[in-house]
Amino acid sequence: MGCVISNLSAKFAFFPPSPPTYQIKKQEDGKLTAVYTSSSTALTSANGGSGGGGGGGYSLDVLVLPTRRGNKIVAFYLKNPYARLTLLYSHGNAADLGQLVDLFVQLKANLRVNLMGYDYSGYGASTGKPSELNTYADIEAVYECLQTEYGVSQEDLILYGQSVGSGPTLHLASKLPRLRGVVLHSAILSGLRVVCHVNCRFCFDIYKNVNKIQKVKCSTLVIHGMEDDVVSWLHGNRLWKKAKDPYEPLWIKEGNHCNLELYPDYIRHLYKFIYDMETMTTKTRLTKIKQKLRLPKKSNTGKSTAGCSCCCIKVGQPSCRPKCPKPQCPKSKCPKPQCPKCLCSPKCPDCLQCGCCCLNWKFSCCWLPKPKCPDVKLLKCPSCLRCGCGCGCGCFTCLCKCMRCSCW
């Protein structure tokens, strides 16, 4: 039942131009060329080109690609000799390549990118019927062509999806973990959410971008017109909020669904995004990935106990700052801790002197603050706060005096 409703909803989602605005013809040398249906002139001739596989002002490759679902789709590839990145453009609903070739030329020149555009199954000169699954197969075939024919890796690829084109764009982006970037132009949350405002998930819904956006790991730029009466601005705003790595969005106040390219902010902001993607280094991308994973920072607590194997130091370490910050034991078993610098008992710059017994270290003022004896600079009794001498027990030996607290 869900598949039947999905096919029914697809009929309302796709509106290919009829008749197509262009046709594909083969030249004598075997190369393919695209001509306008109305005038039979080559697409390149309208822009000052020569009408062949490459134009005088730009290079246009006309390709026919097979898909895994048995269709053959048409793709245009425009090469910029100064480009570092490639833009894979998935167009909107009621358009084909014949209407977009002028826009492709402008984007290629102004953004300094190579550009690949294609027609979905059932659009333009492509065979088959338009459907959600066919568009997924279409963009996969184009990506495979970029890899095999033009040597484009996903690290040098930016996916661009306009309106319905955001569906196949996010489908492919969710499968490419090292993709350079994604641009969503007047994108949709899902096909059903364009018709009615629902928050529930339905099995017969198409292009569930609201779920797939969370699987995209690269930077995502969202462009949307705030006066869009076809796809509400709320679609783009929610997609931007759900993106894992959202780029600064572009909200065009007076823009609607089909005229965003006419605003100067469009090309300016898009160029800034392309430039940032070009200058992004591998180190920067790894830093972003670590921030997303929220890895805990390495602590130095393990270093202080690693150098000493004495159990007494693990119980309470004297904090002898600034001379011996890390007391270490030179032997595996010793009665008292050692300072790595002076190789004697740890010193405290406030109260203890070198040569004191281990008991002095145990009750050092560094970790147990108590009043001191003004005569011998030893701790007083914590109970009576008195210090006496002359007992002869030898419990504390310091400065050649025998000190005994009466209550110890």
C-alpha positions as CSV (number, residue, x, y, z in Angstrom):
1,M,0.0,0.0,0.0
2,G,2.8,2.3,0.9
3,C,4.5,1.8,-2.5
4,V,1.2,2.6,-4.4
5,I,0.8,5.8,-2.4
6,S,4.4,6.7,-3.0
7,N,4.0,6.3,-6.8
8,L,0.9,8.5,-6.6
9,S,2.7,11.2,-4.6
10,A,5.5,11.1,-7.2
11,K,3.0,12.1,-9.9
12,F,2.3,15.3,-8.0
13,A,6.0,16.0,-7.2
14,F,7.6,15.9,-10.7
15,F,6.7,18.3,-13.5
16,P,9.3,17.9,-16.3
17,P,9.0,20.5,-19.1
18,S,7.0,19.2,-22.0
19,P,8.2,19.3,-24.6
20,P,11.9,19.2,-23.5
21,T,13.8,22.4,-24.3
22,Y,16.7,20.6,-25.9
23,Q,17.6,17.5,-27.9
24,I,20.8,15.4,-28.2
25,K,22.4,14.9,-31.6
26,K,25.5,13.1,-32.7
27,Q,28.1,14.8,-34.9
28,E,30.1,13.2,-37.7
29,D,33.1,12.7,-35.4
30,G,31.0,10.8,-32.9
31,K,30.7,13.6,-30.3
32,L,27.4,14.5,-28.8
33,T,26.0,18.0,-28.9
34,A,22.9,19.6,-27.4
35,V,20.6,21.8,-29.5
36,Y,17.5,23.8,-28.6
37,T,14.2,22.2,-29.6
38,S,12.7,25.4,-30.8
39,S,15.6,26.8,-33.0
40,S,17.8,23.7,-33.6
41,T,20.8,25.8,-32.7
42,A,23.5,24.4,-30.4
43,L,23.3,25.4,-26.7
44,T,26.9,26.6,-26.9
45,S,26.2,28.9,-29.9
46,A,23.8,31.0,-27.8
47,N,26.7,32.0,-25.6
48,G,29.2,32.7,-28.2
49,G,30.5,29.1,-28.5
50,S,31.1,27.1,-31.6
51,G,28.3,24.6,-31.2
52,G,30.5,21.4,-30.8
53,G,31.5,19.4,-27.8
54,G,33.4,22.5,-26.6
55,G,32.6,26.1,-27.0
56,G,34.6,29.1,-27.8
57,G,33.9,30.7,-24.4
58,Y,33.7,27.6,-22.4
59,S,34.1,23.8,-22.6
60,L,30.8,21.8,-22.6
61,D,30.9,18.0,-22.6
62,V,27.6,16.3,-23.4
63,L,27.3,12.9,-21.8
64,V,24.7,10.1,-21.8
65,L,25.1,7.9,-18.7
66,P,23.4,4.6,-17.9
67,T,21.9,4.1,-14.4
68,R,21.5,1.0,-12.3
69,R,17.8,1.1,-12.8
70,G,18.1,0.8,-16.6
71,N,17.6,4.4,-17.6
72,K,19.9,6.7,-19.6
73,I,20.3,10.2,-18.4
74,V,21.9,13.3,-20.0
75,A,24.6,15.3,-18.2
76,F,26.5,18.5,-19.0
77,Y,30.1,19.0,-17.8
78,L,31.6,22.4,-17.8
79,K,35.4,22.6,-17.1
80,N,37.1,25.6,-15.6
81,P,40.9,25.5,-16.0
82,Y,41.5,27.4,-12.8
83,A,39.1,25.3,-10.7
84,R,40.1,23.3,-7.6
85,L,36.6,22.0,-6.7
86,T,33.8,20.5,-8.7
87,L,30.1,21.4,-8.2
88,L,27.5,18.6,-8.8
89,Y,24.2,20.5,-9.5
90,S,20.8,18.8,-9.0
91,H,18.2,21.1,-10.4
92,G,14.6,21.9,-9.3
93,N,11.3,20.4,-10.3
94,A,10.0,22.2,-13.5
95,A,13.3,22.7,-15.3
96,D,15.8,20.8,-17.5
97,L,19.3,21.4,-18.7
98,G,18.3,23.5,-21.7
99,Q,17.0,26.2,-19.3
100,L,19.9,26.0,-16.9
101,V,22.9,26.1,-19.2
102,D,23.2,29.9,-18.9
103,L,23.2,29.7,-15.1
104,F,25.8,26.9,-15.3
105,V,28.1,29.1,-17.3
106,Q,27.8,32.0,-14.8
107,L,28.4,29.8,-11.8
108,K,31.4,28.1,-13.4
109,A,33.0,31.5,-14.1
110,N,32.0,33.4,-10.9
111,L,32.7,30.6,-8.5
112,R,35.7,29.3,-10.3
113,V,34.6,25.7,-10.2
114,N,34.0,22.8,-12.6
115,L,30.3,22.1,-12.9
116,M,28.4,18.9,-13.6
117,G,24.6,19.2,-14.2
118,Y,22.3,16.4,-15.1
119,D,18.6,15.7,-16.0
120,Y,16.6,13.2,-13.9
121,S,15.0,10.2,-15.5
122,G,12.1,11.5,-17.6
123,Y,13.5,15.0,-17.8
124,G,14.9,16.6,-20.9
125,A,16.4,14.0,-23.2
126,S,16.8,11.4,-20.4
127,T,14.8,8.2,-20.7
128,G,12.5,6.6,-18.1
129,K,10.0,8.1,-15.7
130,P,10.7,10.5,-12.8
131,S,10.5,8.9,-9.4
132,E,12.3,9.2,-6.0
133,L,14.3,6.0,-6.5
134,N,15.2,6.9,-10.1
135,T,16.7,10.2,-8.9
136,Y,18.8,8.4,-6.4
137,A,20.2,6.1,-9.1
138,D,20.7,9.1,-11.4
139,I,22.9,11.1,-9.1
140,E,24.9,7.9,-8.2
141,A,25.6,7.4,-11.9
142,V,26.8,11.0,-12.3
143,Y,29.1,10.7,-9.3
144,E,30.6,7.5,-10.7
145,C,31.2,9.3,-14.0
146,L,33.0,12.1,-12.1
147,Q,35.2,9.6,-10.4
148,T,36.1,7.5,-13.5
149,E,36.1,10.0,-16.3
150,Y,37.3,13.2,-14.6
151,G,39.2,11.9,-11.6
152,V,37.1,13.8,-9.1
153,S,37.3,12.5,-5.5
154,Q,34.7,13.2,-2.8
155,E,37.2,15.4,-1.0
156,D,37.1,17.8,-4.0
157,L,33.3,17.6,-4.6
158,I,30.5,20.0,-3.5
159,L,26.9,18.8,-3.9
160,Y,24.3,21.4,-4.8
161,G,20.6,20.7,-4.6
162,Q,17.8,23.0,-5.5
163,S,14.2,22.3,-4.3
164,V,13.4,18.7,-5.3
165,G,17.1,18.3,-6.1
166,S,17.8,18.5,-2.3
167,G,16.5,14.9,-2.2
168,P,19.1,13.2,-4.3
169,T,21.7,15.6,-3.0
170,L,21.3,14.6,0.6
171,H,20.9,11.0,-0.4
172,L,24.4,11.0,-1.9
173,A,25.9,13.3,0.8
174,S,24.8,10.9,3.6
175,K,26.9,8.1,1.9
176,L,30.1,10.2,1.4
177,P,31.9,10.7,4.7
178,R,34.8,12.8,3.2
179,L,32.6,15.1,1.1
180,R,33.9,18.7,0.9
181,G,30.5,20.5,1.2
182,V,26.8,20.6,0.5
183,V,24.6,23.5,-0.7
184,L,20.8,23.4,-0.1
185,H,18.9,25.9,-2.2
186,S,15.2,26.3,-1.4
187,A,15.4,22.7,0.0
188,I,12.4,20.7,1.4
189,L,12.1,18.7,4.6
190,S,10.2,16.0,2.8
191,G,7.7,15.8,-0.1
192,L,4.6,15.5,2.2
193,R,5.7,18.4,4.4
194,V,5.5,20.7,1.4
195,V,1.8,19.9,1.0
196,C,0.8,19.9,4.6
197,H,2.5,20.8,7.9
198,V,3.0,17.5,9.7
199,N,5.6,16.4,12.2
200,C,4.8,12.7,12.0
201,R,6.7,10.2,9.8
202,F,4.8,8.3,7.1
203,C,6.0,5.4,5.1
204,F,4.6,6.8,1.9
205,D,6.5,10.1,2.2
206,I,9.2,10.9,-0.3
207,Y,12.6,12.6,0.1
208,K,12.8,12.4,3.8
209,N,15.6,15.1,4.1
210,V,14.7,15.8,7.7
211,N,16.2,12.5,8.6
212,K,19.1,12.3,6.1
213,I,20.5,15.8,7.0
214,Q,21.7,14.4,10.3
215,K,23.9,11.8,8.5
216,V,25.8,14.5,6.5
217,K,29.2,15.1,8.0
218,C,30.5,18.0,5.9
219,S,29.8,21.7,6.0
220,T,26.2,22.5,4.9
221,L,25.1,25.9,3.4
222,V,21.4,26.6,3.4
223,I,20.0,29.3,1.0
224,H,16.3,30.1,1.2
225,G,13.9,33.0,0.3
226,M,11.8,34.3,3.2
227,E,9.0,35.1,0.9
228,D,9.0,31.6,-0.7
229,D,5.3,30.6,-1.2
230,V,6.1,27.1,-2.7
231,V,8.5,25.8,0.0
232,S,8.2,27.7,3.2
233,W,11.3,29.2,4.7
234,L,10.7,27.0,7.8
235,H,11.9,24.1,5.7
236,G,15.3,25.6,5.2
237,N,15.5,26.9,8.7
238,R,14.9,23.5,10.2
239,L,17.3,21.8,7.9
240,W,20.0,24.3,8.9
241,K,19.3,23.6,12.6
242,K,19.5,19.9,12.2
243,A,22.8,19.9,10.2
244,K,25.8,18.5,12.0
245,D,28.2,21.1,10.6
246,P,26.0,24.1,9.6
247,Y,27.6,26.9,7.6
248,E,26.4,30.5,8.0
249,P,23.0,30.5,6.2
250,L,21.7,32.9,3.6
251,W,18.1,34.1,4.2
252,I,17.0,36.4,1.4
253,K,14.2,38.6,2.7
254,E,12.3,39.3,-0.5
255,G,13.4,36.2,-2.3
256,N,10.8,33.6,-3.5
257,H,11.2,30.1,-4.8
258,C,12.6,30.8,-8.2
259,N,14.5,34.1,-8.2
260,L,17.2,33.8,-5.6
261,E,20.0,33.8,-8.3
262,L,19.0,37.4,-9.2
263,Y,20.1,38.8,-5.8
264,P,23.7,40.0,-5.4
265,D,23.9,38.3,-2.0
266,Y,23.3,34.9,-3.6
267,I,26.5,34.8,-5.7
268,R,28.5,36.7,-3.0
269,H,27.6,34.4,-0.2
270,L,28.0,31.3,-2.4
271,Y,31.5,32.5,-3.5
272,K,32.5,32.9,0.2
273,F,31.4,29.3,0.9
274,I,33.3,28.0,-2.0
275,Y,36.4,29.9,-1.0
276,D,36.2,28.6,2.6
277,M,35.9,25.1,1.3
278,E,38.9,25.6,-1.0
279,T,41.1,26.9,1.8
280,M,40.0,24.3,4.3
281,T,43.0,22.0,5.1
282,T,43.0,18.5,6.2
283,K,44.1,19.6,9.7
284,T,41.1,21.9,10.0
285,R,38.8,19.2,9.0
286,L,40.3,16.7,11.5
287,T,39.9,19.4,14.2
288,K,36.3,19.8,13.4
289,I,35.7,16.0,13.5
290,K,37.4,15.8,16.9
291,Q,35.2,18.6,18.2
292,K,32.1,16.8,17.0
293,L,33.2,13.6,18.7
294,R,33.9,15.6,21.9
295,L,37.0,13.6,22.8
296,P,38.2,14.1,26.4
297,K,41.4,16.1,26.8
298,K,44.5,14.2,28.0
299,S,45.1,14.8,31.7
300,N,48.5,14.9,33.4
301,T,47.3,13.1,36.5
302,G,48.6,9.8,35.3
303,K,52.1,11.1,35.0
304,S,52.5,12.0,38.7
305,T,51.8,8.5,40.0
306,A,53.4,6.6,37.2
307,G,56.9,7.4,38.3
308,C,56.5,6.1,41.9
309,S,55.5,2.6,43.0
310,C,55.3,3.3,46.7
311,C,51.9,2.7,48.2
312,C,52.3,5.6,50.6
313,I,52.7,8.1,47.8
314,K,49.5,6.9,46.3
315,V,47.7,7.6,49.5
316,G,48.9,11.1,50.1
317,Q,51.5,13.0,48.0
318,P,53.3,15.9,49.5
319,S,52.8,19.0,47.3
320,C,56.3,20.5,47.5
321,R,55.9,23.3,45.0
322,P,58.0,24.8,43.5
323,K,61.2,22.7,43.9
324,C,60.0,19.1,43.7
325,P,56.5,19.0,42.2
326,K,56.7,15.2,41.5
327,P,58.2,13.1,44.3
328,Q,59.5,9.9,42.9
329,C,60.8,6.7,44.5
330,P,64.1,5.4,43.1
331,K,63.4,1.9,44.4
332,S,60.3,-0.2,44.2
333,K,60.0,-0.3,48.0
334,C,61.3,2.4,50.3
335,P,60.2,3.7,53.7
336,K,59.8,7.3,52.7
337,P,59.4,9.2,49.4
338,Q,62.3,10.8,47.6
339,C,62.7,14.1,45.7
340,P,64.0,13.6,42.2
341,K,66.2,16.7,42.4
342,C,67.8,16.6,45.8
343,L,67.4,12.8,46.4
344,C,66.3,13.3,50.0
345,S,63.0,13.6,51.8
346,P,60.6,16.0,50.1
347,K,61.0,19.6,51.3
348,C,58.3,22.1,52.0
349,P,59.5,25.7,51.5
350,D,57.3,26.8,54.4
351,C,57.9,24.5,57.4
352,L,60.0,21.3,56.8
353,Q,63.7,21.0,56.5
354,C,65.7,18.2,54.7
355,G,66.5,15.3,57.0
356,C,63.2,15.0,58.7
357,C,61.8,11.6,59.2
358,C,59.0,10.2,57.3
359,L,56.5,11.2,60.0
360,N,57.3,14.9,59.3
361,W,56.4,14.4,55.7
362,K,53.2,12.6,56.7
363,F,52.0,15.6,58.7
364,S,53.4,18.3,56.4
365,C,51.6,21.6,56.2
366,C,51.2,21.3,52.5
367,W,48.1,19.1,52.7
368,L,47.1,19.4,56.4
369,P,47.3,23.0,57.5
370,K,48.0,23.3,61.3
371,P,49.6,25.9,63.6
372,K,53.4,25.7,63.8
373,C,55.9,25.7,66.7
374,P,57.8,29.0,66.6
375,D,60.9,27.5,68.1
376,V,61.7,24.4,66.0
377,K,59.3,25.0,63.1
378,L,57.5,21.7,63.6
379,L,53.8,21.1,63.8
380,K,52.1,21.4,67.2
381,C,49.7,18.8,68.6
382,P,46.4,19.1,66.8
383,S,44.6,18.5,70.1
384,C,46.2,20.6,72.7
385,L,48.3,23.0,70.5
386,R,51.2,22.7,73.0
387,C,54.8,21.5,72.5
388,G,57.1,20.3,75.2
389,C,60.7,19.0,75.2
390,G,63.0,17.0,77.4
391,C,61.1,13.8,77.4
392,G,63.9,11.8,75.8
393,C,61.6,9.6,73.8
394,G,63.2,10.7,70.5
395,C,59.9,10.8,68.6
396,F,60.8,14.0,66.7
397,T,64.4,14.8,66.0
398,C,65.1,18.2,64.5
399,L,67.8,20.9,65.0
400,C,69.5,18.5,67.6
401,K,66.6,18.8,70.0
402,C,64.2,16.2,71.3
403,M,60.7,17.5,71.2
404,R,57.7,15.7,72.7
405,C,54.2,16.9,72.8
406,S,52.6,16.0,76.1
407,C,49.5,14.5,74.6
408,W,51.0,12.5,71.7
